[in-house]
């Protein structure tokens, strides 16, 4: 999870237009990812 969050942070810091998350309909994973990056979005 930490690796995924760090990748998202690096991408957003590099001015990408957006990030598409594949969580395989796992709400817990989606929530943990978004909670971990909500302060930078």
N, C-alpha and C positions, 0 to 999 in steps of 0.2 A: 504494500500500500504506500509506504514512504517513497519508494522508487517511482511509482506512478505519479504521485503528487509532485515530486521534484521535477519530473519531466514536464508536467503541465505548467508548473511555475516557470521553468526555463523557456518553454514555448511562448507563453504569454509575455515574458520579459523581452522576447525577441520580436515582438509586434506581429505575431500571427493573427489572422482574422478570427480564429475560433478554434475550439477543440471539441471533437466528437468523442464521447465516451461510450464504449461498449461494455455494459455491465451484465449482459446476458439476463436481463430482467431481474437482477438481484438488487432489491431496494436497499439492503444494508450496505452493499458496496457503493452504490451511487451516493448514499447519504454520507458515508465516511469520506469519500473523495471530495464531495462538495463542501463538507464541514472543514476539511483540511485546507481548502484553498479559498474559502469565502472571503477572507480579508484582503485578497489581492484582486478579486474580480471587480 
